């Protein structure tokens, strides 16, 4: 999931320019679709960031296993 972040961030960053262009041309349906994509991209980036923070809160499997009495024999 994290490997998708740079691509999604690039697309998300380009959307305001595309929205402005669509507005200049009067493409109202396109404007609405791009605004939905902008909101969806922001949500997806936040989701990726939350997932990365959640994963980083846990130690790697080997470290966690060696720290528990069940793994020590």
CHARMM internal coordinates of N, CA and C (Angstrom, degrees):
IC EDIT
DIST 1 N 1 CA 1.4394
DIST 1 CA 1 C 1.5275
ANGL 1 N 1 CA 1 C 110.40
DIST 1 C 2 N 1.3271
ANGL 1 CA 1 C 2 N 116.53
DIHE 1 N 1 CA 1 C 2 N -44.07
DIST 2 N 2 CA 1.4633
ANGL 1 C 2 N 2 CA 120.00
DIHE 1 CA 1 C 2 N 2 CA -177.96
DIST 2 CA 2 C 1.5263
ANGL 2 N 2 CA 2 C 111.92
DIHE 1 C 2 N 2 CA 2 C -64.77
DIST 2 C 3 N 1.3268
ANGL 2 CA 2 C 3 N 117.26
DIHE 2 N 2 CA 2 C 3 N -26.63
DIST 3 N 3 CA 1.4589
ANGL 2 C 3 N 3 CA 119.39
DIHE 2 CA 2 C 3 N 3 CA 179.33
DIST 3 CA 3 C 1.5305
ANGL 3 N 3 CA 3 C 111.87
DIHE 2 C 3 N 3 CA 3 C -70.24
DIST 3 C 4 N 1.3269
ANGL 3 CA 3 C 4 N 117.89
DIHE 3 N 3 CA 3 C 4 N -15.78
DIST 4 N 4 CA 1.4640
ANGL 3 C 4 N 4 CA 122.20
DIHE 3 CA 3 C 4 N 4 CA 177.43
DIST 4 CA 4 C 1.5340
ANGL 4 N 4 CA 4 C 111.87
DIHE 3 C 4 N 4 CA 4 C -84.89
DIST 4 C 5 N 1.3312
ANGL 4 CA 4 C 5 N 117.44
DIHE 4 N 4 CA 4 C 5 N -15.41
DIST 5 N 5 CA 1.4543
ANGL 4 C 5 N 5 CA 120.91
DIHE 4 CA 4 C 5 N 5 CA -172.62
DIST 5 CA 5 C 1.5312
ANGL 5 N 5 CA 5 C 113.91
DIHE 4 C 5 N 5 CA 5 C -57.39
DIST 5 C 6 N 1.3456
ANGL 5 CA 5 C 6 N 119.75
DIHE 5 N 5 CA 5 C 6 N -47.32
DIST 6 N 6 CA 1.4712
ANGL 5 C 6 N 6 CA 118.50
DIHE 5 CA 5 C 6 N 6 CA -179.32
DIST 6 CA 6 C 1.5364
ANGL 6 N 6 CA 6 C 113.30
DIHE 5 C 6 N 6 CA 6 C -60.05
DIST 6 C 7 N 1.3145
ANGL 6 CA 6 C 7 N 116.73
DIHE 6 N 6 CA 6 C 7 N -39.42
DIST 7 N 7 CA 1.4707
ANGL 6 C 7 N 7 CA 120.38
DIHE 6 CA 6 C 7 N 7 CA 179.74
DIST 7 CA 7 C 1.5211
ANGL 7 N 7 CA 7 C 110.50
DIHE 6 C 7 N 7 CA 7 C -67.09
DIST 7 C 8 N 1.3216
ANGL 7 CA 7 C 8 N 117.08
DIHE 7 N 7 CA 7 C 8 N -45.76
DIST 8 N 8 CA 1.4604
ANGL 7 C 8 N 8 CA 120.89
DIHE 7 CA 7 C 8 N 8 CA 179.86
DIST 8 CA 8 C 1.5281
ANGL 8 N 8 CA 8 C 110.53
DIHE 7 C 8 N 8 CA 8 C -65.28
DIST 8 C 9 N 1.3242
ANGL 8 CA 8 C 9 N 117.34
DIHE 8 N 8 CA 8 C 9 N -40.27
DIST 9 N 9 CA 1.4622
ANGL 8 C 9 N 9 CA 121.14
DIHE 8 CA 8 C 9 N 9 CA 178.84
DIST 9 CA 9 C 1.5258
ANGL 9 N 9 CA 9 C 111.16
DIHE 8 C 9 N 9 CA 9 C -62.40
DIST 9 C 10 N 1.3284
ANGL 9 CA 9 C 10 N 117.49
DIHE 9 N 9 CA 9 C 10 N -40.15
DIST 10 N 10 CA 1.4680
ANGL 9 C 10 N 10 CA 121.32
DIHE 9 CA 9 C 10 N 10 CA 179.08
DIST 10 CA 10 C 1.5250
ANGL 10 N 10 CA 10 C 110.61
DIHE 9 C 10 N 10 CA 10 C -64.19
DIST 10 C 11 N 1.3187
ANGL 10 CA 10 C 11 N 116.34
DIHE 10 N 10 CA 10 C 11 N -48.17
DIST 11 N 11 CA 1.4664
ANGL 10 C 11 N 11 CA 120.42
DIHE 10 CA 10 C 11 N 11 CA 179.02
DIST 11 CA 11 C 1.5271
ANGL 11 N 11 CA 11 C 109.99
DIHE 10 C 11 N 11 CA 11 C -60.47
DIST 11 C 12 N 1.3314
ANGL 11 CA 11 C 12 N 115.91
DIHE 11 N 11 CA 11 C 12 N -44.77
DIST 12 N 12 CA 1.4711
ANGL 11 C 12 N 12 CA 121.36
DIHE 11 CA 11 C 12 N 12 CA -179.35
DIST 12 CA 12 C 1.5315
ANGL 12 N 12 CA 12 C 110.99
DIHE 11 C 12 N 12 CA 12 C -61.69
DIST 12 C 13 N 1.3184
ANGL 12 CA 12 C 13 N 117.01
DIHE 12 N 12 CA 12 C 13 N -41.12
DIST 13 N 13 CA 1.4716
ANGL 12 C 13 N 13 CA 121.00
DIHE 12 CA 12 C 13 N 13 CA -179.65
DIST 13 CA 13 C 1.5283
ANGL 13 N 13 CA 13 C 111.79
DIHE 12 C 13 N 13 CA 13 C -67.06
DIST 13 C 14 N 1.3280
ANGL 13 CA 13 C 14 N 117.44
DIHE 13 N 13 CA 13 C 14 N -29.75
DIST 14 N 14 CA 1.4644
ANGL 13 C 14 N 14 CA 121.40
DIHE 13 CA 13 C 14 N 14 CA -179.10
DIST 14 CA 14 C 1.5304
ANGL 14 N 14 CA 14 C 113.24
DIHE 13 C 14 N 14 CA 14 C -80.70
DIST 14 C 15 N 1.3136
ANGL 14 CA 14 C 15 N 117.81
DIHE 14 N 14 CA 14 C 15 N -17.36
DIST 15 N 15 CA 1.4597
ANGL 14 C 15 N 15 CA 120.55
DIHE 14 CA 14 C 15 N 15 CA -174.12
DIST 15 CA 15 C 1.5347
ANGL 15 N 15 CA 15 C 114.66
DIHE 14 C 15 N 15 CA 15 C -62.56
DIST 15 C 16 N 1.3229
ANGL 15 CA 15 C 16 N 120.98
DIHE 15 N 15 CA 15 C 16 N -40.81
DIST 16 N 16 CA 1.4806
ANGL 15 C 16 N 16 CA 118.31
DIHE 15 CA 15 C 16 N 16 CA 179.01
DIST 16 CA 16 C 1.5310
ANGL 16 N 16 CA 16 C 113.12
DIHE 15 C 16 N 16 CA 16 C -58.46
DIST 16 C 17 N 1.3071
ANGL 16 CA 16 C 17 N 117.70
DIHE 16 N 16 CA 16 C 17 N -35.80
DIST 17 N 17 CA 1.4693
ANGL 16 C 17 N 17 CA 120.79
DIHE 16 CA 16 C 17 N 17 CA 177.55
DIST 17 CA 17 C 1.5278
ANGL 17 N 17 CA 17 C 110.07
DIHE 16 C 17 N 17 CA 17 C -66.42
DIST 17 C 18 N 1.3251
ANGL 17 CA 17 C 18 N 115.69
DIHE 17 N 17 CA 17 C 18 N -41.68
DIST 18 N 18 CA 1.4704
ANGL 17 C 18 N 18 CA 119.74
DIHE 17 CA 17 C 18 N 18 CA 179.05
DIST 18 CA 18 C 1.5276
ANGL 18 N 18 CA 18 C 111.08
DIHE 17 C 18 N 18 CA 18 C -67.28
DIST 18 C 19 N 1.3367
ANGL 18 CA 18 C 19 N 116.60
DIHE 18 N 18 CA 18 C 19 N -36.36
DIST 19 N 19 CA 1.4671
ANGL 18 C 19 N 19 CA 120.52
DIHE 18 CA 18 C 19 N 19 CA 177.80
DIST 19 CA 19 C 1.5270
ANGL 19 N 19 CA 19 C 109.52
DIHE 18 C 19 N 19 CA 19 C -64.47
DIST 19 C 20 N 1.3229
ANGL 19 CA 19 C 20 N 117.02
DIHE 19 N 19 CA 19 C 20 N -45.00
DIST 20 N 20 CA 1.4687
ANGL 19 C 20 N 20 CA 120.71
DIHE 19 CA 19 C 20 N 20 CA 179.76
DIST 20 CA 20 C 1.5305
ANGL 20 N 20 CA 20 C 110.75
DIHE 19 C 20 N 20 CA 20 C -61.43
DIST 20 C 21 N 1.3138
ANGL 20 CA 20 C 21 N 116.52
DIHE 20 N 20 CA 20 C 21 N -40.53
DIST 21 N 21 CA 1.4725
ANGL 20 C 21 N 21 CA 120.05
DIHE 20 CA 20 C 21 N 21 CA 179.03
DIST 21 CA 21 C 1.5270
ANGL 21 N 21 CA 21 C 110.41
DIHE 20 C 21 N 21 CA 21 C -63.86
DIST 21 C 22 N 1.3147
ANGL 21 CA 21 C 22 N 116.48
DIHE 21 N 21 CA 21 C 22 N -45.08
DIST 22 N 22 CA 1.4681
ANGL 21 C 22 N 22 CA 120.37
DIHE 21 CA 21 C 22 N 22 CA 179.51
DIST 22 CA 22 C 1.5255
ANGL 22 N 22 CA 22 C 111.00
DIHE 21 C 22 N 22 CA 22 C -62.91
DIST 22 C 23 N 1.3244
ANGL 22 CA 22 C 23 N 116.71
DIHE 22 N 22 CA 22 C 23 N -37.80
DIST 23 N 23 CA 1.4669
ANGL 22 C 23 N 23 CA 120.04
DIHE 22 CA 22 C 23 N 23 CA 177.26
DIST 23 CA 23 C 1.5230
ANGL 23 N 23 CA 23 C 111.40
DIHE 22 C 23 N 23 CA 23 C -64.93
DIST 23 C 24 N 1.3382
ANGL 23 CA 23 C 24 N 116.75
DIHE 23 N 23 CA 23 C 24 N -41.73
DIST 24 N 24 CA 1.4746
ANGL 23 C 24 N 24 CA 120.38
DIHE 23 CA 23 C 24 N 24 CA 178.68
DIST 24 CA 24 C 1.5264
ANGL 24 N 24 CA 24 C 111.60
DIHE 23 C 24 N 24 CA 24 C -60.41
DIST 24 C 25 N 1.3279
ANGL 24 CA 24 C 25 N 116.00
DIHE 24 N 24 CA 24 C 25 N -35.76
DIST 25 N 25 CA 1.4673
ANGL 24 C 25 N 25 CA 120.55
DIHE 24 CA 24 C 25 N 25 CA -178.33
DIST 25 CA 25 C 1.5267
ANGL 25 N 25 CA 25 C 112.62
DIHE 24 C 25 N 25 CA 25 C -87.09
DIST 25 C 26 N 1.3343
ANGL 25 CA 25 C 26 N 116.77
DIHE 25 N 25 CA 25 C 26 N -6.78
DIST 26 N 26 CA 1.4582
ANGL 25 C 26 N 26 CA 119.61
DIHE 25 CA 25 C 26 N 26 CA 179.87
DIST 26 CA 26 C 1.5199
ANGL 26 N 26 CA 26 C 113.82
DIHE 25 C 26 N 26 CA 26 C 76.89
DIST 26 C 27 N 1.3072
ANGL 26 CA 26 C 27 N 117.10
DIHE 26 N 26 CA 26 C 27 N 23.05
DIST 27 N 27 CA 1.4740
ANGL 26 C 27 N 27 CA 121.57
DIHE 26 CA 26 C 27 N 27 CA -179.81
DIST 27 CA 27 C 1.5335
ANGL 27 N 27 CA 27 C 109.02
DIHE 26 C 27 N 27 CA 27 C -86.50
DIST 27 C 28 N 1.3186
ANGL 27 CA 27 C 28 N 115.78
DIHE 27 N 27 CA 27 C 28 N 78.76
DIST 28 N 28 CA 1.4576
ANGL 27 C 28 N 28 CA 120.84
DIHE 27 CA 27 C 28 N 28 CA -171.75
DIST 28 CA 28 C 1.5281
ANGL 28 N 28 CA 28 C 112.97
DIHE 27 C 28 N 28 CA 28 C -63.58
DIST 28 C 29 N 1.3118
ANGL 28 CA 28 C 29 N 117.53
DIHE 28 N 28 CA 28 C 29 N -39.27
DIST 29 N 29 CA 1.4668
ANGL 28 C 29 N 29 CA 120.48
DIHE 28 CA 28 C 29 N 29 CA 177.75
DIST 29 CA 29 C 1.5186
ANGL 29 N 29 CA 29 C 111.36
DIHE 28 C 29 N 29 CA 29 C -64.11
DIST 29 C 30 N 1.3081
ANGL 29 CA 29 C 30 N 115.94
DIHE 29 N 29 CA 29 C 30 N -40.07
DIST 30 N 30 CA 1.4650
ANGL 29 C 30 N 30 CA 121.29
DIHE 29 CA 29 C 30 N 30 CA 178.13
DIST 30 CA 30 C 1.5281
ANGL 30 N 30 CA 30 C 110.64
DIHE 29 C 30 N 30 CA 30 C -65.48
DIST 30 C 31 N 1.3363
ANGL 30 CA 30 C 31 N 116.29
DIHE 30 N 30 CA 30 C 31 N -41.23
DIST 31 N 31 CA 1.4707
ANGL 30 C 31 N 31 CA 120.96
DIHE 30 CA 30 C 31 N 31 CA 178.71
DIST 31 CA 31 C 1.5228
ANGL 31 N 31 CA 31 C 109.55
DIHE 30 C 31 N 31 CA 31 C -58.61
DIST 31 C 32 N 1.3223
ANGL 31 CA 31 C 32 N 116.65
DIHE 31 N 31 CA 31 C 32 N -47.13
DIST 32 N 32 CA 1.4636
ANGL 31 C 32 N 32 CA 120.41
DIHE 31 CA 31 C 32 N 32 CA -178.81
DIST 32 CA 32 C 1.5283
ANGL 32 N 32 CA 32 C 111.10
DIHE 31 C 32 N 32 CA 32 C -62.76
DIST 32 C 33 N 1.3139
ANGL 32 CA 32 C 33 N 117.35
DIHE 32 N 32 CA 32 C 33 N -43.25
DIST 33 N 33 CA 1.4593
ANGL 32 C 33 N 33 CA 120.88
DIHE 32 CA 32 C 33 N 33 CA 178.44
DIST 33 CA 33 C 1.5222
ANGL 33 N 33 CA 33 C 112.39
DIHE 32 C 33 N 33 CA 33 C -63.00
DIST 33 C 34 N 1.3234
ANGL 33 CA 33 C 34 N 116.38
DIHE 33 N 33 CA 33 C 34 N -41.99
DIST 34 N 34 CA 1.4664
ANGL 33 C 34 N 34 CA 120.21
DIHE 33 CA 33 C 34 N 34 CA 179.10
DIST 34 CA 34 C 1.5238
ANGL 34 N 34 CA 34 C 111.61
DIHE 33 C 34 N 34 CA 34 C -67.37
DIST 34 C 35 N 1.3333
ANGL 34 CA 34 C 35 N 116.85
DIHE 34 N 34 CA 34 C 35 N -36.22
DIST 35 N 35 CA 1.4752
ANGL 34 C 35 N 35 CA 119.79
DIHE 34 CA 34 C 35 N 35 CA 176.24
DIST 35 CA 35 C 1.5234
ANGL 35 N 35 CA 35 C 110.95
DIHE 34 C 35 N 35 CA 35 C -64.66
DIST 35 C 36 N 1.3145
ANGL 35 CA 35 C 36 N 116.24
DIHE 35 N 35 CA 35 C 36 N -37.80
DIST 36 N 36 CA 1.4695
ANGL 35 C 36 N 36 CA 119.82
DIHE 35 CA 35 C 36 N 36 CA 176.40
DIST 36 CA 36 C 1.5265
ANGL 36 N 36 CA 36 C 110.18
DIHE 35 C 36 N 36 CA 36 C -65.87
DIST 36 C 37 N 1.3167
ANGL 36 CA 36 C 37 N 116.36
DIHE 36 N 36 CA 36 C 37 N -40.02
DIST 37 N 37 CA 1.4698
ANGL 36 C 37 N 37 CA 120.42
DIHE 36 CA 36 C 37 N 37 CA 177.24
DIST 37 CA 37 C 1.5247
ANGL 37 N 37 CA 37 C 110.84
DIHE 36 C 37 N 37 CA 37 C -64.34
DIST 37 C 38 N 1.3335
ANGL 37 CA 37 C 38 N 117.00
DIHE 37 N 37 CA 37 C 38 N -38.34
DIST 38 N 38 CA 1.4572
ANGL 37 C 38 N 38 CA 121.43
DIHE 37 CA 37 C 38 N 38 CA 178.39
DIST 38 CA 38 C 1.5350
ANGL 38 N 38 CA 38 C 110.20
DIHE 37 C 38 N 38 CA 38 C -61.96
DIST 38 C 39 N 1.3171
ANGL 38 CA 38 C 39 N 116.31
DIHE 38 N 38 CA 38 C 39 N -45.74
DIST 39 N 39 CA 1.4670
ANGL 38 C 39 N 39 CA 120.60
DIHE 38 CA 38 C 39 N 39 CA 178.89
DIST 39 CA 39 C 1.5277
ANGL 39 N 39 CA 39 C 110.38
DIHE 38 C 39 N 39 CA 39 C -65.59
DIST 39 C 40 N 1.3186
ANGL 39 CA 39 C 40 N 116.90
DIHE 39 N 39 CA 39 C 40 N -42.59
DIST 40 N 40 CA 1.4621
ANGL 39 C 40 N 40 CA 120.82
DIHE 39 CA 39 C 40 N 40 CA 179.09
DIST 40 CA 40 C 1.5175
ANGL 40 N 40 CA 40 C 112.12
DIHE 39 C 40 N 40 CA 40 C -64.46
DIST 40 C 41 N 1.3166
ANGL 40 CA 40 C 41 N 116.55
DIHE 40 N 40 CA 40 C 41 N -38.29
DIST 41 N 41 CA 1.4650
ANGL 40 C 41 N 41 CA 120.59
DIHE 40 CA 40 C 41 N 41 CA 178.27
DIST 41 CA 41 C 1.5139
ANGL 41 N 41 CA 41 C 111.84
DIHE 40 C 41 N 41 CA 41 C -66.14
DIST 41 C 42 N 1.3322
ANGL 41 CA 41 C 42 N 116.16
DIHE 41 N 41 CA 41 C 42 N -40.75
DIST 42 N 42 CA 1.4666
ANGL 41 C 42 N 42 CA 119.98
DIHE 41 CA 41 C 42 N 42 CA 177.41
DIST 42 CA 42 C 1.5208
ANGL 42 N 42 CA 42 C 110.44
DIHE 41 C 42 N 42 CA 42 C -62.88
DIST 42 C 43 N 1.3270
ANGL 42 CA 42 C 43 N 115.99
DIHE 42 N 42 CA 42 C 43 N -41.32
DIST 43 N 43 CA 1.4670
ANGL 42 C 43 N 43 CA 120.61
DIHE 42 CA 42 C 43 N 43 CA 178.76
DIST 43 CA 43 C 1.5298
ANGL 43 N 43 CA 43 C 110.42
DIHE 42 C 43 N 43 CA 43 C -63.59
DIST 43 C 44 N 1.3156
ANGL 43 CA 43 C 44 N 116.42
DIHE 43 N 43 CA 43 C 44 N -44.86
DIST 44 N 44 CA 1.4696
ANGL 43 C 44 N 44 CA 120.70
DIHE 43 CA 43 C 44 N 44 CA -178.51
DIST 44 CA 44 C 1.5264
ANGL 44 N 44 CA 44 C 111.01
DIHE 43 C 44 N 44 CA 44 C -64.89
DIST 44 C 45 N 1.3208
ANGL 44 CA 44 C 45 N 118.05
DIHE 44 N 44 CA 44 C 45 N -42.08
DIST 45 N 45 CA 1.4692
ANGL 44 C 45 N 45 CA 120.57
DIHE 44 CA 44 C 45 N 45 CA 177.77
DIST 45 CA 45 C 1.5294
ANGL 45 N 45 CA 45 C 110.86
DIHE 44 C 45 N 45 CA 45 C -62.63
DIST 45 C 46 N 1.3275
ANGL 45 CA 45 C 46 N 116.98
DIHE 45 N 45 CA 45 C 46 N -41.51
DIST 46 N 46 CA 1.4684
ANGL 45 C 46 N 46 CA 120.28
DIHE 45 CA 45 C 46 N 46 CA 177.67
DIST 46 CA 46 C 1.5232
ANGL 46 N 46 CA 46 C 110.42
DIHE 45 C 46 N 46 CA 46 C -64.11
DIST 46 C 47 N 1.3155
ANGL 46 CA 46 C 47 N 116.87
DIHE 46 N 46 CA 46 C 47 N -38.85
DIST 47 N 47 CA 1.4640
ANGL 46 C 47 N 47 CA 121.77
DIHE 46 CA 46 C 47 N 47 CA 178.24
DIST 47 CA 47 C 1.5291
ANGL 47 N 47 CA 47 C 110.86
DIHE 46 C 47 N 47 CA 47 C -63.27
DIST 47 C 48 N 1.3182
ANGL 47 CA 47 C 48 N 117.07
DIHE 47 N 47 CA 47 C 48 N -44.01
DIST 48 N 48 CA 1.4682
ANGL 47 C 48 N 48 CA 121.36
DIHE 47 CA 47 C 48 N 48 CA 178.57
DIST 48 CA 48 C 1.5259
ANGL 48 N 48 CA 48 C 110.00
DIHE 47 C 48 N 48 CA 48 C -62.99
DIST 48 C 49 N 1.3285
ANGL 48 CA 48 C 49 N 116.67
DIHE 48 N 48 CA 48 C 49 N -43.38
DIST 49 N 49 CA 1.4666
ANGL 48 C 49 N 49 CA 120.41
DIHE 48 CA 48 C 49 N 49 CA -179.93
DIST 49 CA 49 C 1.5241
ANGL 49 N 49 CA 49 C 111.79
DIHE 48 C 49 N 49 CA 49 C -65.38
DIST 49 C 50 N 1.3510
ANGL 49 CA 49 C 50 N 116.86
DIHE 49 N 49 CA 49 C 50 N -41.42
DIST 50 N 50 CA 1.4716
ANGL 49 C 50 N 50 CA 119.77
DIHE 49 CA 49 C 50 N 50 CA 177.13
DIST 50 CA 50 C 1.5222
ANGL 50 N 50 CA 50 C 110.74
DIHE 49 C 50 N 50 CA 50 C -61.72
DIST 50 C 51 N 1.3183
ANGL 50 CA 50 C 51 N 116.33
DIHE 50 N 50 CA 50 C 51 N -42.69
DIST 51 N 51 CA 1.4657
ANGL 50 C 51 N 51 CA 120.93
DIHE 50 CA 50 C 51 N 51 CA 179.93
DIST 51 CA 51 C 1.5305
ANGL 51 N 51 CA 51 C 110.83
DIHE 50 C 51 N 51 CA 51 C -62.77
DIST 51 C 52 N 1.3200
ANGL 51 CA 51 C 52 N 116.74
DIHE 51 N 51 CA 51 C 52 N -42.64
DIST 52 N 52 CA 1.4698
ANGL 51 C 52 N 52 CA 120.80
DIHE 51 CA 51 C 52 N 52 CA 179.81
DIST 52 CA 52 C 1.5234
ANGL 52 N 52 CA 52 C 110.66
DIHE 51 C 52 N 52 CA 52 C -63.29
DIST 52 C 53 N 1.3432
ANGL 52 CA 52 C 53 N 117.12
DIHE 52 N 52 CA 52 C 53 N -41.59
DIST 53 N 53 CA 1.4719
ANGL 52 C 53 N 53 CA 119.82
DIHE 52 CA 52 C 53 N 53 CA 177.70
DIST 53 CA 53 C 1.5186
ANGL 53 N 53 CA 53 C 111.24
DIHE 52 C 53 N 53 CA 53 C -65.65
DIST 53 C 54 N 1.3305
ANGL 53 CA 53 C 54 N 117.06
DIHE 53 N 53 CA 53 C 54 N -38.22
DIST 54 N 54 CA 1.4608
ANGL 53 C 54 N 54 CA 121.71
DIHE 53 CA 53 C 54 N 54 CA -179.78
DIST 54 CA 54 C 1.5222
ANGL 54 N 54 CA 54 C 110.10
DIHE 53 C 54 N 54 CA 54 C -65.17
DIST 54 C 55 N 1.3236
ANGL 54 CA 54 C 55 N 116.68
DIHE 54 N 54 CA 54 C 55 N -46.57
DIST 55 N 55 CA 1.4730
ANGL 54 C 55 N 55 CA 121.52
DIHE 54 CA 54 C 55 N 55 CA -179.47
DIST 55 CA 55 C 1.5246
ANGL 55 N 55 CA 55 C 110.15
DIHE 54 C 55 N 55 CA 55 C -63.57
DIST 55 C 56 N 1.3191
ANGL 55 CA 55 C 56 N 117.95
DIHE 55 N 55 CA 55 C 56 N -40.39
DIST 56 N 56 CA 1.4670
ANGL 55 C 56 N 56 CA 120.29
DIHE 55 CA 55 C 56 N 56 CA -176.93
DIST 56 CA 56 C 1.5293
ANGL 56 N 56 CA 56 C 112.01
DIHE 55 C 56 N 56 CA 56 C -70.97
DIST 56 C 57 N 1.3221
ANGL 56 CA 56 C 57 N 117.74
DIHE 56 N 56 CA 56 C 57 N -13.38
DIST 57 N 57 CA 1.4626
ANGL 56 C 57 N 57 CA 120.86
DIHE 56 CA 56 C 57 N 57 CA 179.38
DIST 57 CA 57 C 1.5258
ANGL 57 N 57 CA 57 C 112.29
DIHE 56 C 57 N 57 CA 57 C -75.62
DIST 57 C 58 N 1.3271
ANGL 57 CA 57 C 58 N 117.27
DIHE 57 N 57 CA 57 C 58 N -14.89
DIST 58 N 58 CA 1.4518
ANGL 57 C 58 N 58 CA 121.61
DIHE 57 CA 57 C 58 N 58 CA -177.61
DIST 58 CA 58 C 1.5260
ANGL 58 N 58 CA 58 C 110.30
DIHE 57 C 58 N 58 CA 58 C -105.49
DIST 58 C 59 N 1.3242
ANGL 58 CA 58 C 59 N 116.96
DIHE 58 N 58 CA 58 C 59 N 140.98
DIST 59 N 59 CA 1.4722
ANGL 58 C 59 N 59 CA 118.47
DIHE 58 CA 58 C 59 N 59 CA 175.83
DIST 59 CA 59 C 1.5270
ANGL 59 N 59 CA 59 C 109.79
DIHE 58 C 59 N 59 CA 59 C -71.61
DIST 59 C 60 N 1.3214
ANGL 59 CA 59 C 60 N 117.53
DIHE 59 N 59 CA 59 C 60 N 159.41
DIST 60 N 60 CA 1.4665
ANGL 59 C 60 N 60 CA 119.46
DIHE 59 CA 59 C 60 N 60 CA 175.49
DIST 60 CA 60 C 1.5218
ANGL 60 N 60 CA 60 C 109.38
DIHE 59 C 60 N 60 CA 60 C -56.85
DIST 60 C 61 N 1.3091
ANGL 60 CA 60 C 61 N 117.69
DIHE 60 N 60 CA 60 C 61 N 154.50
DIST 61 N 61 CA 1.4673
ANGL 60 C 61 N 61 CA 123.30
DIHE 60 CA 60 C 61 N 61 CA -175.29
DIST 61 CA 61 C 1.5210
ANGL 61 N 61 CA 61 C 112.34
DIHE 60 C 61 N 61 CA 61 C -53.38
DIST 61 C 62 N 1.3221
ANGL 61 CA 61 C 62 N 118.89
DIHE 61 N 61 CA 61 C 62 N -47.74
DIST 62 N 62 CA 1.4584
ANGL 61 C 62 N 62 CA 121.36
DIHE 61 CA 61 C 62 N 62 CA -177.51
DIST 62 CA 62 C 1.5200
ANGL 62 N 62 CA 62 C 111.54
DIHE 61 C 62 N 62 CA 62 C -60.53
DIST 62 C 63 N 1.3403
ANGL 62 CA 62 C 63 N 117.70
DIHE 62 N 62 CA 62 C 63 N -42.86
DIST 63 N 63 CA 1.4595
ANGL 62 C 63 N 63 CA 121.05
DIHE 62 CA 62 C 63 N 63 CA 179.36
DIST 63 CA 63 C 1.5216
ANGL 63 N 63 CA 63 C 110.97
DIHE 62 C 63 N 63 CA 63 C -64.32
DIST 63 C 64 N 1.3300
ANGL 63 CA 63 C 64 N 117.05
DIHE 63 N 63 CA 63 C 64 N -41.16
DIST 64 N 64 CA 1.4590
ANGL 63 C 64 N 64 CA 120.87
DIHE 63 CA 63 C 64 N 64 CA -178.78
DIST 64 CA 64 C 1.5236
ANGL 64 N 64 CA 64 C 109.87
DIHE 63 C 64 N 64 CA 64 C -66.28
DIST 64 C 65 N 1.3187
ANGL 64 CA 64 C 65 N 116.94
DIHE 64 N 64 CA 64 C 65 N -39.65
DIST 65 N 65 CA 1.4618
ANGL 64 C 65 N 65 CA 121.04
DIHE 64 CA 64 C 65 N 65 CA -177.54
DIST 65 CA 65 C 1.5220
ANGL 65 N 65 CA 65 C 110.62
DIHE 64 C 65 N 65 CA 65 C -66.15
DIST 65 C 66 N 1.2957
ANGL 65 CA 65 C 66 N 117.91
DIHE 65 N 65 CA 65 C 66 N -42.61
DIST 66 N 66 CA 1.4598
ANGL 65 C 66 N 66 CA 120.73
DIHE 65 CA 65 C 66 N 66 CA -177.78
DIST 66 CA 66 C 1.5145
ANGL 66 N 66 CA 66 C 112.81
DIHE 65 C 66 N 66 CA 66 C -71.46
DIST 66 C 67 N 1.3063
ANGL 66 CA 66 C 67 N 117.03
DIHE 66 N 66 CA 66 C 67 N -16.75
DIST 67 N 67 CA 1.4577
ANGL 66 C 67 N 67 CA 120.35
DIHE 66 CA 66 C 67 N 67 CA -178.25
DIST 67 CA 67 C 1.5390
ANGL 67 N 67 CA 67 C 112.57
DIHE 66 C 67 N 67 CA 67 C -88.06
DIST 67 C 68 N 1.3233
ANGL 67 CA 67 C 68 N 117.25
DIHE 67 N 67 CA 67 C 68 N -9.97
DIST 68 N 68 CA 1.4724
ANGL 67 C 68 N 68 CA 120.06
DIHE 67 CA 67 C 68 N 68 CA -177.03
DIST 68 CA 68 C 1.5184
ANGL 68 N 68 CA 68 C 110.42
DIHE 67 C 68 N 68 CA 68 C -100.82
DIST 68 C 69 N 1.3110
ANGL 68 CA 68 C 69 N 117.73
DIHE 68 N 68 CA 68 C 69 N 145.57
DIST 69 N 69 CA 1.4672
ANGL 68 C 69 N 69 CA 121.41
DIHE 68 CA 68 C 69 N 69 CA 178.72
DIST 69 CA 69 C 1.5234
ANGL 69 N 69 CA 69 C 112.92
DIHE 68 C 69 N 69 CA 69 C -59.76
DIST 69 C 70 N 1.3147
ANGL 69 CA 69 C 70 N 118.03
DIHE 69 N 69 CA 69 C 70 N -31.18
DIST 70 N 70 CA 1.4745
ANGL 69 C 70 N 70 CA 120.88
DIHE 69 CA 69 C 70 N 70 CA -179.17
DIST 70 CA 70 C 1.5145
ANGL 70 N 70 CA 70 C 112.00
DIHE 69 C 70 N 70 CA 70 C -64.76
DIST 70 C 71 N 1.3059
ANGL 70 CA 70 C 71 N 118.02
DIHE 70 N 70 CA 70 C 71 N -26.86
DIST 71 N 71 CA 1.4632
ANGL 70 C 71 N 71 CA 121.45
DIHE 70 CA 70 C 71 N 71 CA -179.02
DIST 71 CA 71 C 1.5139
ANGL 71 N 71 CA 71 C 112.87
DIHE 70 C 71 N 71 CA 71 C -88.78
DIST 71 C 72 N 1.3025
ANGL 71 CA 71 C 72 N 116.66
DIHE 71 N 71 CA 71 C 72 N -15.28
DIST 72 N 72 CA 1.4695
ANGL 71 C 72 N 72 CA 120.66
DIHE 71 CA 71 C 72 N 72 CA -178.33
DIST 72 CA 72 C 1.5143
ANGL 72 N 72 CA 72 C 108.39
DIHE 71 C 72 N 72 CA 72 C -92.28
DIST 72 C 73 N 1.3320
ANGL 72 CA 72 C 73 N 116.81
DIHE 72 N 72 CA 72 C 73 N 124.31
DIST 73 N 73 CA 1.4563
ANGL 72 C 73 N 73 CA 118.55
DIHE 72 CA 72 C 73 N 73 CA 179.52
DIST 73 CA 73 C 1.5056
ANGL 73 N 73 CA 73 C 111.31
DIHE 72 C 73 N 73 CA 73 C -124.66
END
COOR INIT
IC SEED 1 N 1 CA 1 C
IC BUILD
